[in-house]
C-alpha cells in the first residue's frame, strides 16, 4: 500500500485484497478450532480462537505485521500432522464417529432436562427422536408422562432393541423416511457429530438433522437439541434463533461433559422469521465459560402444548415386519375381512346333493375327511392316497396279422384308501 501511495485506486485495491485475505484466514482459524476441539487438542484450539479474535480486530493499516506472521507460523507448527501426534483414545473416539456417531445420552442428564418440562394433563403427547439409537433416552422422557414415543434408527440391531422400548420405530435413514409434519409435541435430537459429503459438498450431520427435522415439531413444541457446545457455530445459532423462542443452553454435568463436551439447547418452536442477527445471542455460549450447568434448569420452564394430535404418517426407509404387524392389527379393513366369514365358518355345512364317488375321493385325498365322525355309530376316519403300479401288456401284430411281439407298459395310478376305526374294529376301505 505504501508502494502505491500516490496511486489511490491501486492502493485501495491492495487494501481490499488484505480485507479478503483476513476474512479467509479468520474463517480458516474458526474451522481449525472446531476440528482441534473434536481431536481433543484443547490447548491448540484455544490458540486458534485467540488468533481468530485478534486477527479480526487487527488494524490492517498497521506496520506491525511481523508479530502476526510469527504467531500464525507458530500456530501452524503446533497443528497435528502425523498420526502419532494424536492419542489413541482420540483416534478410537473418531472411529466410533465413523460407525455412525452413536453416543447415547446418559440418564442423569435426561432427568435434569425432564425437570424443566411441564407436560399437559389429560392430553397424550407425541415425542419423537430422529436418531433414537436403542430408544433409552426417549423412553425415559416418555415414561410416566402420558406420551406416545416415535423413533427412527439407521442401525438395524439398535432399531430392533428400540422396538422393545418405544411405541413405533422406523428403520433406516431419517432423511428417506415419511413422517407427518408438525405432529410432535416434543423432539429429542442427539444427532451424530460428523462432517459428511452431501450433494457434492460437505455438510455437518448435526446441522442437517436440525434443518430437516424441525418441520415435524408443532408450533409451540419443545426442541431438545444435544450437541458439543463448540458446535454452536453462527449458522447453527441463526437456524435456532429464527425458528425458536425462549432458547436456553445448558452444559451437561461434569463427568459426562468431560467425555463429549455436550450441551443441551432447549427452545419452543415459533413461526420462522428471517433475521441475520437472530442467532447472535446464542453465539456467546460457544465459549465454555458462559455455559451454565443443566442442574440449574428451572423446574417446569417449558410447557408442552395441550393439543391432541394424531401422527397420520410414520414410515421408515426400510421395510419393517413389526411395524407392518402393528398396522395390520389396527386395520379395520383386515379385521372386517377376517371376521366376515367367521359366522359361516362356525356353522354346520351340508352338501346340496349327495356326493359322487369322485367327489368323495377328492375330499378324502385333500384330508377334509379326517377325524372323529359323530353319528349313530361313532367312528374315526382318515383318508389317504397311495400309488399303485401295474403292468399292461399290449400284443403287436403286423398289417398281415402276423404276431410281432408284445409291448409292456408300467402304469401308475392313485388309489384312495379310507382307514376307519369303529367300536367293533378297524376297516380299510378302497
LUMVEXLO-958236 format. One line per field, with one value per residue: x, y, z of N, C-alpha, C in turn. Coordinates in steps of 0.05 Angstrom, whole numbers, plus 5000, padded with zeros to 4 digits. Layout:
<recs>
n.c1 <- c(X_...)
n.c2 <- c(Y_...)
n.c3 <- c(Z_...)
ca.c1 <- c(X_...)
ca.c2 <- c(Y_...)
ca.c3 <- c(Z_...)
c.c1 <- c(X_...)
c.c2 <- c(Y_...)
c.c3 <- c(Z_...)
</recs>
This chain:
<recs>
n.c1 <- c(5017_5040_5075_5043_5024_5016_4982_4918_4876_4900_4922_4876_4856_4895_4886_4834_4844_4873_4834_4799_4834_4843_4791_4785_4825_4810_4763_4785_4815_4774_4748_4791_4796_4748_4756_4802_4782_4748_4787_4807_4849_4859_4890_4916_4870_4850_4889_4880_4830_4843_4877_4841_4805_4840_4861_4815_4806_4851_4888_4892_4921_4965_5036_5056_5063_5097_5096_5046_5054_5092_5062_5022_5054_5077_5031_5016_5057_5044_5001_4969_4998_5016_5000_5020_5016_4967_4929_4915_4865_4834_4835_4807_4756_4742_4739_4694_4657_4657_4631_4576_4570_4548_4526_4497_4453_4463_4426_4424_4429_4385_4345_4352_4338_4285_4263_4256_4212_4143_4090_4026_3963_3918_3924_3950_4015_4058_4122_4186_4244_4293_4340_4344_4374_4381_4335_4332_4337_4292_4252_4258_4242_4189_4164_4115_4093_4048_4057_4066_4113_4158_4208_4266_4316_4379_4414_4402_4404_4403_4355_4320_4325_4305_4251_4231_4224_4200_4139_4132_4177_4217_4256_4319_4347_4334_4328_4305_4256_4184_4144_4094_4083_4092_4071_4088_4096_4142_4211_4268_4333_4392_4441_4488_4555_4583_4623_4602_4600_4556_4513_4554_4583_4608_4578_4552_4528_4499_4477_4447_4409_4381_4359_4326_4291_4262_4213_4177_4161_4110_4080_4100_4119_4169_4238_4294_4358_4418_4485_4558_4585_4618_4600_4562_4559_4558_4521_4488_4468_4438_4397_4371_4356_4321_4278_4260_4234_4248_4299_4350_4414_4451_4503_4524_4528_4588_4620_4599_4604_4659_4670_4646_4636_4584_4524_4458_4408_4350_4285_4224_4184_4172_4138_4176_4225_4260_4320_4383_4412_4391_4414_4455_4454_4460_4511_4550_4550_4584_4631_4662_4663_4616_4575_4520_4506_4467_4440_4420_4374_4310_4252_4198_4201_4191_4132_4092_4051_3981_3951_3915_3940_3945_3989_3992_4023_4077_4131_4188_4251_4264_4233_4194_4179_4154_4129_4093_4062_4039_4009_3973_3946_3916_3883_3822_3800_3826_3809_3753_3753_3773_3735_3689_3675_3671_3623_3599_3639_3635_3587_3546_3556_3527_3525_3491_3473_3477_3544_3585_3623_3673_3677_3678_3726_3762_3752_3768_3822_3843_3846_3803_3764_3777_3784_3743_3679_3617_3560_3503_3532_3589_3654_3723_3755_3802_3829_3871_3918_3948_4001_3995_4025_4020_4024_4015_4001_4010_3995_4029_4017_4031_4013_3995_3974_4009_4039_4081_4106_4104_4086_4103_4078_4087_4041_4022_3978_3931_3906_3852_3847_3810_3817_3784_3764_3726_3679_3675_3720_3776_3775_3793_3779_3775)
n.c2 <- c(4976_5024_5028_5041_5091_5139_5126_5123_5090_5040_5031_5025_4978_4942_4945_4924_4872_4855_4857_4816_4773_4771_4758_4706_4680_4685_4655_4605_4596_4592_4545_4510_4512_4485_4434_4419_4418_4374_4336_4336_4369_4413_4457_4477_4489_4531_4569_4577_4601_4649_4673_4679_4716_4759_4771_4787_4837_4865_4921_4936_4975_4980_4975_4932_4877_4834_4807_4783_4747_4714_4692_4664_4628_4599_4576_4543_4505_4476_4446_4383_4337_4286_4216_4200_4244_4249_4223_4153_4144_4187_4176_4127_4146_4179_4139_4113_4152_4148_4100_4112_4150_4142_4162_4153_4190_4202_4176_4210_4263_4267_4264_4314_4348_4333_4355_4408_4408_4415_4375_4369_4359_4305_4301_4263_4263_4269_4245_4249_4222_4231_4202_4152_4111_4060_4072_4087_4139_4168_4135_4144_4197_4193_4157_4150_4200_4203_4195_4183_4148_4158_4136_4138_4098_4084_4040_3971_3933_3964_3989_3946_3935_3983_3978_3949_3985_4033_4060_4063_4050_4071_4042_4053_4107_4171_4213_4193_4176_4175_4220_4252_4322_4374_4345_4330_4339_4343_4341_4303_4311_4283_4284_4250_4272_4292_4306_4304_4282_4314_4320_4335_4372_4390_4375_4385_4335_4346_4395_4385_4347_4380_4420_4390_4363_4397_4413_4374_4384_4411_4478_4515_4470_4432_4433_4392_4395_4364_4375_4380_4435_4470_4466_4503_4540_4600_4592_4549_4574_4615_4588_4565_4612_4637_4603_4588_4603_4629_4607_4568_4548_4493_4463_4394_4353_4349_4299_4274_4315_4320_4278_4284_4337_4358_4397_4418_4447_4482_4499_4532_4520_4568_4610_4617_4669_4715_4734_4758_4769_4738_4694_4714_4723_4671_4655_4667_4626_4588_4595_4565_4585_4613_4578_4553_4501_4442_4427_4473_4486_4513_4489_4463_4500_4497_4490_4440_4440_4436_4403_4357_4311_4272_4226_4218_4196_4153_4125_4086_4083_4031_3967_3942_3889_3884_3934_3930_3889_3914_3953_3922_3898_3940_3952_3966_3947_3897_3871_3869_3838_3789_3776_3771_3721_3690_3673_3640_3602_3577_3553_3493_3451_3426_3385_3404_3365_3293_3267_3247_3188_3204_3256_3245_3219_3262_3296_3263_3253_3304_3310_3329_3294_3272_3251_3250_3224_3240_3205_3158_3112_3121_3137_3138_3167_3167_3192_3173_3175_3128_3105_3062_3012_2981_2931_2934_2895_2896_2866_2861_2865_2853_2886_2843_2810_2780_2760_2801_2810_2837_2894_2920_2961_3003_3024_3077_3091_3127_3109_3110_3105_3092_3092_3065_3069_3035_3023_2968_2950_2954_2978_2979_3015_3015)
n.c3 <- c(5000_5015_4974_4932_4945_4920_4880_4886_4871_4860_4910_4942_4920_4937_4992_4996_4980_5023_5063_5044_5048_5103_5120_5098_5126_5180_5179_5166_5212_5249_5232_5239_5295_5312_5291_5319_5371_5367_5361_5410_5422_5460_5478_5432_5404_5435_5423_5369_5372_5399_5361_5319_5341_5352_5301_5274_5296_5282_5260_5195_5171_5201_5214_5240_5223_5227_5279_5273_5231_5255_5298_5271_5243_5285_5306_5263_5265_5309_5295_5290_5249_5240_5252_5302_5334_5357_5409_5424_5446_5428_5373_5374_5390_5347_5308_5326_5315_5259_5256_5254_5294_5347_5408_5464_5506_5574_5631_5677_5660_5627_5665_5691_5649_5643_5688_5675_5642_5629_5625_5593_5626_5618_5564_5511_5490_5433_5426_5396_5365_5319_5311_5344_5368_5414_5439_5493_5516_5497_5516_5571_5574_5558_5593_5641_5632_5600_5543_5473_5440_5387_5342_5299_5270_5242_5245_5243_5285_5332_5323_5327_5381_5401_5388_5429_5468_5451_5423_5367_5314_5262_5212_5184_5143_5169_5135_5090_5106_5115_5146_5186_5183_5232_5276_5326_5396_5425_5410_5413_5399_5387_5349_5303_5307_5256_5198_5134_5065_5021_4970_4933_4963_5029_5091_5157_5201_5247_5235_5189_5207_5244_5210_5175_5208_5241_5220_5233_5284_5323_5324_5379_5402_5438_5429_5442_5437_5429_5428_5419_5455_5428_5377_5369_5323_5282_5239_5258_5304_5282_5254_5298_5326_5290_5288_5338_5403_5470_5480_5510_5536_5561_5595_5602_5662_5702_5698_5651_5615_5609_5577_5524_5517_5514_5505_5521_5482_5490_5466_5444_5388_5338_5289_5231_5226_5185_5200_5202_5248_5287_5313_5342_5401_5419_5405_5441_5476_5455_5480_5532_5584_5590_5597_5632_5681_5671_5716_5736_5710_5708_5743_5708_5666_5611_5577_5550_5491_5501_5464_5426_5380_5320_5292_5228_5187_5189_5170_5161_5125_5108_5099_5152_5190_5241_5246_5204_5223_5267_5242_5213_5254_5273_5232_5205_5157_5149_5195_5187_5141_5160_5198_5169_5147_5192_5220_5183_5177_5227_5226_5215_5158_5100_5042_4981_4946_4945_4951_4896_4877_4857_4878_4932_4934_4922_4966_5008_4994_5000_5053_5083_5101_5157_5218_5278_5270_5287_5298_5293_5297_5321_5294_5273_5219_5167_5109_5054_5000_4958_4917_4861_4825_4763_4710_4641_4585_4517_4457_4394_4324_4255_4192_4162_4198_4227_4286_4321_4370_4437_4476_4537_4588_4644_4690_4731_4782_4823_4886_4929_4998_5054_5121_5174_5239_5284_5338_5335_5311_5264_5197_5128_5074_5003)
ca.c1 <- c(5000_5059_5087_5024_5011_5009_4960_4897_4859_4915_4925_4851_4854_4912_4872_4811_4855_4880_4809_4791_4853_4837_4766_4790_4842_4795_4745_4801_4822_4750_4745_4812_4789_4728_4769_4820_4766_4740_4811_4814_4873_4846_4909_4919_4845_4849_4907_4865_4809_4855_4887_4818_4795_4860_4863_4790_4808_4877_4888_4906_4939_4988_5061_5065_5054_5116_5085_5024_5066_5105_5042_5010_5073_5079_5007_5017_5076_5031_4978_4975_5001_5023_4983_5029_5011_4941_4930_4899_4837_4820_4831_4785_4731_4736_4730_4666_4641_4654_4610_4550_4570_4527_4533_4471_4452_4462_4401_4425_4424_4357_4329_4354_4323_4257_4254_4249_4190_4116_4072_3998_3946_3895_3930_3972_4033_4075_4150_4200_4274_4300_4362_4337_4391_4367_4310_4332_4333_4265_4235_4259_4226_4161_4153_4101_4084_4026_4068_4068_4141_4165_4237_4278_4343_4392_4425_4380_4405_4394_4327_4306_4324_4288_4223_4222_4220_4183_4114_4136_4204_4222_4283_4332_4355_4313_4325_4288_4231_4160_4134_4076_4093_4080_4055_4100_4097_4170_4231_4294_4352_4421_4450_4516_4571_4601_4625_4597_4595_4527_4507_4577_4598_4610_4557_4553_4504_4482_4462_4427_4387_4365_4344_4306_4273_4246_4187_4159_4153_4087_4085_4099_4131_4195_4262_4317_4380_4442_4509_4580_4580_4633_4586_4543_4570_4539_4499_4470_4455_4418_4375_4356_4344_4299_4256_4252_4233_4255_4322_4370_4436_4460_4523_4518_4542_4618_4630_4591_4614_4687_4672_4638_4632_4557_4506_4430_4395_4321_4270_4197_4183_4155_4138_4203_4230_4285_4335_4411_4423_4375_4430_4477_4454_4468_4539_4567_4552_4606_4652_4656_4659_4589_4555_4510_4503_4439_4428_4408_4350_4287_4231_4174_4205_4180_4106_4085_4024_3959_3937_3915_3949_3949_4011_3979_4042_4103_4143_4217_4261_4265_4210_4196_4158_4139_4112_4071_4045_4024_3989_3952_3930_3898_3870_3794_3795_3835_3791_3727_3757_3777_3711_3666_3667_3673_3598_3596_3658_3627_3561_3547_3554_3517_3524_3464_3466_3496_3570_3592_3648_3696_3679_3687_3755_3775_3751_3785_3850_3851_3848_3780_3752_3800_3778_3720_3653_3597_3534_3492_3554_3613_3678_3745_3761_3825_3833_3898_3922_3972_4009_3993_4039_4010_4035_3996_4014_3996_4006_4034_4014_4037_3990_3985_3963_4030_4046_4109_4116_4087_4096_4094_4078_4082_4020_4020_3952_3925_3885_3841_3843_3798_3821_3761_3766_3699_3679_3676_3746_3788_3770_3806_3761_3790)
ca.c2 <- c(5000_5047_5029_5054_5113_5160_5116_5117_5067_5015_5027_5015_4950_4927_4944_4906_4845_4849_4851_4789_4753_4768_4743_4678_4669_4682_4632_4581_4592_4583_4517_4494_4510_4465_4408_4413_4411_4346_4319_4340_4385_4437_4480_4488_4501_4558_4587_4584_4620_4675_4684_4688_4741_4781_4778_4801_4865_4876_4944_4929_4997_4979_4964_4910_4851_4812_4790_4767_4725_4695_4678_4645_4607_4583_4560_4522_4484_4460_4430_4354_4329_4258_4200_4197_4269_4247_4199_4130_4147_4205_4161_4109_4161_4187_4116_4109_4171_4136_4079_4126_4171_4136_4169_4156_4210_4188_4180_4231_4289_4266_4271_4343_4360_4328_4373_4433_4405_4413_4360_4376_4339_4296_4301_4246_4278_4253_4252_4239_4222_4223_4182_4144_4091_4037_4082_4090_4167_4175_4120_4157_4221_4187_4140_4163_4227_4201_4202_4163_4152_4151_4139_4128_4090_4074_4014_3952_3920_3983_3993_3923_3939_4006_3970_3938_4007_4054_4051_4058_4054_4069_4031_4064_4135_4190_4231_4179_4166_4191_4226_4275_4348_4388_4325_4322_4359_4345_4327_4300_4308_4280_4273_4244_4297_4284_4322_4284_4291_4318_4332_4348_4389_4378_4386_4373_4319_4359_4417_4374_4336_4402_4433_4373_4351_4416_4415_4354_4394_4430_4505_4514_4445_4435_4420_4387_4392_4357_4375_4392_4463_4485_4465_4526_4558_4621_4582_4535_4593_4630_4570_4563_4638_4644_4584_4580_4623_4620_4589_4567_4529_4482_4441_4370_4351_4348_4274_4269_4337_4315_4258_4292_4366_4362_4417_4416_4472_4479_4522_4527_4527_4591_4615_4626_4697_4719_4754_4750_4772_4722_4675_4727_4718_4644_4650_4670_4600_4572_4599_4547_4600_4624_4556_4544_4472_4433_4425_4499_4490_4518_4468_4470_4524_4493_4477_4426_4448_4418_4399_4329_4309_4245_4223_4203_4181_4147_4102_4086_4079_4003_3951_3934_3869_3890_3957_3920_3873_3933_3966_3903_3894_3963_3958_3959_3931_3870_3859_3862_3815_3765_3769_3768_3693_3674_3660_3619_3580_3563_3539_3467_3452_3401_3387_3407_3339_3272_3268_3225_3174_3221_3278_3234_3215_3288_3306_3245_3258_3330_3310_3341_3272_3264_3256_3238_3227_3235_3197_3136_3093_3138_3124_3156_3161_3182_3185_3177_3166_3112_3100_3034_3007_2957_2928_2929_2882_2901_2849_2876_2849_2867_2891_2818_2795_2763_2769_2811_2814_2850_2918_2921_2988_3006_3045_3086_3103_3134_3093_3122_3086_3103_3076_3070_3056_3035_3007_2939_2942_2970_2970_2994_3016_3025)
ca.c3 <- c(5000_5015_4947_4913_4960_4901_4863_4905_4862_4865_4939_4952_4912_4955_5018_4993_4979_5051_5077_5036_5059_5132_5123_5093_5147_5205_5175_5168_5240_5263_5225_5253_5323_5316_5285_5341_5394_5363_5365_5439_5424_5471_5480_5405_5397_5448_5408_5344_5379_5405_5336_5304_5353_5349_5273_5267_5305_5274_5242_5171_5164_5219_5203_5257_5211_5234_5301_5263_5216_5274_5313_5253_5237_5309_5307_5242_5273_5330_5284_5288_5221_5238_5269_5330_5350_5368_5426_5415_5456_5409_5348_5378_5391_5320_5293_5335_5299_5233_5259_5256_5315_5367_5435_5479_5528_5599_5645_5697_5647_5618_5689_5695_5628_5649_5710_5664_5623_5642_5607_5598_5639_5603_5535_5503_5474_5416_5428_5372_5364_5292_5311_5372_5379_5427_5449_5522_5524_5492_5535_5597_5572_5554_5614_5663_5624_5581_5517_5452_5432_5360_5337_5274_5275_5218_5250_5247_5311_5352_5318_5338_5410_5406_5386_5455_5487_5440_5411_5339_5306_5234_5207_5161_5145_5175_5112_5070_5119_5111_5173_5186_5191_5255_5290_5351_5417_5435_5394_5425_5377_5393_5323_5300_5303_5234_5173_5113_5038_5017_4945_4921_4982_5056_5110_5184_5206_5267_5222_5170_5223_5255_5189_5162_5227_5257_5209_5245_5310_5321_5335_5408_5411_5451_5418_5459_5417_5444_5411_5433_5458_5408_5351_5367_5303_5274_5223_5275_5322_5266_5250_5323_5333_5272_5289_5365_5425_5497_5477_5532_5531_5587_5593_5618_5687_5698_5688_5624_5599_5604_5556_5497_5516_5504_5517_5512_5474_5492_5456_5434_5360_5330_5260_5224_5218_5170_5215_5203_5275_5306_5328_5357_5430_5426_5397_5465_5491_5444_5499_5555_5609_5592_5598_5658_5683_5667_5742_5743_5694_5726_5742_5692_5649_5584_5578_5525_5483_5509_5439_5417_5352_5310_5273_5207_5170_5202_5155_5159_5098_5102_5107_5180_5195_5265_5240_5187_5241_5283_5225_5206_5279_5277_5207_5204_5133_5154_5215_5174_5123_5176_5213_5151_5143_5216_5227_5163_5183_5251_5222_5203_5129_5087_5013_4970_4934_4954_4937_4879_4885_4851_4897_4958_4932_4924_4993_5024_4988_5009_5082_5096_5117_5174_5246_5291_5257_5308_5287_5309_5301_5320_5284_5265_5191_5156_5081_5043_4972_4954_4889_4854_4800_4749_4683_4619_4562_4491_4435_4369_4300_4230_4176_4151_4220_4239_4314_4321_4397_4457_4490_4565_4599_4673_4694_4759_4787_4851_4899_4953_5020_5078_5145_5192_5266_5296_5364_5330_5300_5243_5170_5107_5050_4980)
c.c1 <- c(5017_5071_5070_5010_5002_4986_4938_4881_4874_4918_4899_4848_4871_4898_4849_4821_4863_4855_4799_4808_4848_4811_4770_4806_4827_4775_4761_4809_4798_4745_4766_4806_4769_4740_4787_4805_4756_4763_4821_4841_4865_4865_4912_4893_4841_4866_4893_4844_4820_4865_4863_4807_4814_4862_4838_4792_4834_4873_4905_4925_4963_5012_5070_5055_5073_5106_5062_5034_5077_5084_5028_5029_5076_5055_5007_5036_5064_5009_4986_4975_5006_5005_4993_5027_4984_4939_4910_4870_4821_4815_4808_4758_4723_4727_4701_4648_4636_4633_4584_4548_4549_4537_4507_4474_4448_4437_4401_4418_4396_4339_4329_4338_4293_4246_4245_4225_4164_4097_4043_3983_3923_3899_3953_3990_4051_4104_4166_4230_4282_4324_4362_4356_4376_4341_4309_4326_4304_4246_4235_4242_4197_4148_4140_4090_4062_4035_4067_4095_4147_4195_4244_4307_4354_4402_4403_4380_4395_4364_4310_4303_4305_4258_4213_4216_4201_4158_4117_4164_4206_4251_4294_4339_4331_4307_4309_4263_4208_4146_4117_4090_4078_4062_4065_4102_4126_4188_4258_4314_4381_4434_4479_4531_4592_4601_4623_4594_4565_4523_4530_4593_4599_4589_4561_4526_4486_4466_4440_4403_4369_4347_4321_4286_4255_4218_4167_4149_4131_4095_4081_4111_4160_4217_4283_4339_4406_4466_4533_4578_4594_4621_4564_4556_4550_4516_4479_4454_4433_4393_4357_4342_4320_4275_4246_4253_4243_4279_4340_4390_4447_4481_4516_4535_4572_4628_4624_4602_4643_4690_4668_4632_4604_4542_4478_4419_4365_4307_4243_4194_4163_4155_4164_4204_4257_4300_4365_4424_4409_4392_4452_4477_4464_4498_4557_4570_4573_4631_4645_4650_4631_4568_4546_4506_4473_4425_4414_4382_4326_4265_4207_4177_4191_4154_4100_4057_4003_3941_3938_3922_3954_3971_4000_3999_4068_4114_4173_4225_4259_4240_4215_4173_4141_4120_4089_4052_4027_4002_3966_3934_3910_3883_3841_3787_3803_3817_3764_3730_3759_3752_3687_3657_3666_3647_3592_3614_3649_3602_3565_3543_3545_3517_3495_3454_3485_3521_3573_3617_3672_3699_3688_3717_3771_3775_3768_3814_3861_3854_3824_3764_3774_3793_3753_3695_3632_3570_3523_3513_3581_3637_3698_3753_3784_3829_3862_3899_3948_3977_4008_4006_4028_4023_4013_4011_3997_4010_4008_4031_4021_4011_3978_3974_3983_4038_4076_4120_4095_4101_4085_4098_4073_4063_4019_3993_3949_3902_3877_3836_3831_3802_3800_3765_3738_3700_3681_3702_3754_3781_3785_3788_3777_3770)
c.c2 <- c(5025_5050_5044_5077_5135_5152_5106_5093_5041_5010_5015_4986_4932_4923_4924_4877_4836_4842_4823_4768_4749_4753_4713_4665_4666_4659_4606_4575_4582_4553_4500_4491_4487_4437_4400_4406_4382_4327_4320_4353_4413_4462_4493_4501_4529_4578_4596_4604_4648_4689_4694_4714_4764_4790_4794_4831_4878_4899_4939_4951_4998_4968_4940_4883_4828_4795_4773_4743_4704_4679_4657_4622_4588_4565_4537_4499_4466_4442_4401_4345_4299_4242_4199_4223_4269_4221_4178_4132_4165_4190_4141_4122_4169_4163_4109_4128_4160_4114_4092_4143_4166_4141_4173_4175_4195_4195_4204_4258_4290_4274_4301_4358_4357_4347_4400_4432_4402_4400_4367_4353_4331_4295_4282_4260_4259_4263_4237_4243_4213_4204_4170_4123_4067_4047_4089_4119_4175_4160_4133_4182_4215_4173_4156_4190_4226_4209_4178_4168_4141_4155_4128_4121_4076_4046_3993_3939_3939_3989_3970_3925_3962_3998_3958_3960_4029_4043_4045_4066_4051_4061_4044_4094_4153_4207_4219_4167_4185_4195_4251_4300_4359_4370_4319_4345_4364_4330_4327_4293_4307_4267_4265_4270_4291_4304_4302_4297_4293_4334_4348_4365_4375_4391_4372_4359_4334_4382_4406_4362_4358_4414_4416_4360_4371_4420_4395_4363_4414_4457_4504_4489_4449_4419_4417_4378_4388_4356_4384_4422_4479_4483_4486_4547_4578_4611_4566_4554_4609_4613_4568_4590_4645_4626_4577_4604_4611_4600_4591_4545_4520_4460_4418_4370_4343_4322_4269_4291_4332_4295_4270_4322_4374_4384_4412_4443_4467_4504_4513_4537_4550_4593_4628_4656_4698_4742_4745_4752_4755_4704_4687_4722_4690_4639_4652_4644_4581_4576_4583_4562_4610_4603_4550_4513_4465_4430_4451_4504_4492_4496_4479_4494_4522_4477_4465_4435_4427_4415_4370_4329_4280_4245_4206_4186_4178_4122_4106_4081_4050_3989_3940_3915_3875_3914_3948_3905_3892_3946_3947_3898_3916_3970_3948_3941_3902_3856_3852_3839_3789_3756_3763_3740_3677_3660_3637_3595_3564_3546_3511_3468_3425_3405_3389_3381_3318_3272_3243_3211_3191_3244_3268_3229_3240_3298_3289_3250_3284_3331_3321_3319_3261_3271_3241_3245_3220_3229_3174_3115_3109_3123_3146_3148_3179_3173_3190_3166_3151_3109_3070_3030_2981_2956_2921_2917_2886_2884_2865_2856_2866_2871_2865_2800_2777_2775_2777_2815_2827_2874_2919_2949_2987_3029_3051_3100_3109_3117_3106_3101_3102_3083_3084_3054_3058_3020_2977_2931_2961_2960_2989_2993_3028_3029)
c.c3 <- c(5000_4988_4928_4927_4941_4883_4881_4897_4867_4894_4951_4944_4930_4982_5017_4992_5008_5067_5070_5048_5089_5136_5118_5116_5173_5203_5178_5197_5256_5257_5238_5282_5328_5311_5308_5366_5391_5367_5394_5442_5434_5472_5453_5396_5409_5433_5382_5350_5385_5379_5319_5314_5348_5320_5264_5275_5298_5255_5218_5161_5181_5204_5219_5247_5220_5257_5292_5248_5235_5290_5296_5247_5261_5312_5287_5251_5295_5320_5282_5259_5219_5257_5298_5346_5363_5384_5416_5423_5437_5383_5351_5378_5363_5303_5301_5320_5271_5234_5268_5281_5336_5395_5451_5502_5554_5615_5665_5684_5635_5641_5694_5674_5633_5670_5698_5645_5639_5621_5614_5611_5620_5573_5530_5484_5457_5419_5407_5374_5336_5290_5340_5383_5390_5440_5479_5530_5520_5510_5562_5597_5572_5578_5636_5657_5603_5553_5499_5439_5404_5356_5310_5280_5250_5222_5257_5274_5333_5348_5329_5368_5417_5405_5411_5475_5478_5427_5381_5331_5276_5230_5182_5165_5151_5150_5089_5082_5112_5137_5172_5195_5215_5272_5318_5371_5427_5416_5408_5403_5387_5369_5324_5295_5281_5212_5151_5086_5033_4991_4934_4940_5009_5073_5137_5189_5227_5256_5204_5186_5234_5233_5179_5182_5241_5246_5220_5273_5307_5332_5365_5420_5421_5436_5440_5441_5431_5424_5428_5433_5436_5380_5349_5349_5295_5257_5239_5293_5307_5261_5275_5329_5315_5275_5317_5384_5451_5496_5502_5526_5558_5582_5611_5644_5682_5686_5659_5605_5591_5581_5528_5495_5506_5520_5505_5506_5474_5481_5446_5406_5356_5300_5252_5217_5204_5183_5217_5230_5295_5324_5344_5387_5437_5422_5421_5480_5479_5462_5524_5580_5612_5596_5626_5658_5682_5694_5750_5727_5712_5722_5727_5674_5622_5585_5550_5517_5490_5485_5431_5387_5345_5290_5250_5191_5187_5190_5152_5130_5090_5113_5135_5186_5219_5261_5223_5205_5258_5267_5218_5230_5283_5252_5208_5180_5138_5174_5204_5155_5138_5190_5195_5149_5169_5223_5208_5169_5207_5247_5210_5173_5119_5057_5003_4958_4945_4937_4920_4889_4880_4870_4925_4957_4934_4953_5012_5020_4998_5040_5097_5111_5134_5203_5255_5276_5278_5295_5304_5315_5299_5310_5277_5237_5182_5127_5072_5015_4971_4924_4884_4826_4788_4721_4664_4595_4537_4469_4409_4346_4276_4215_4163_4173_4233_4266_4314_4349_4415_4469_4518_4576_4629_4677_4724_4762_4817_4862_4925_4974_5043_5101_5165_5217_5279_5322_5359_5317_5277_5216_5151_5083_5026_4957)
</recs>
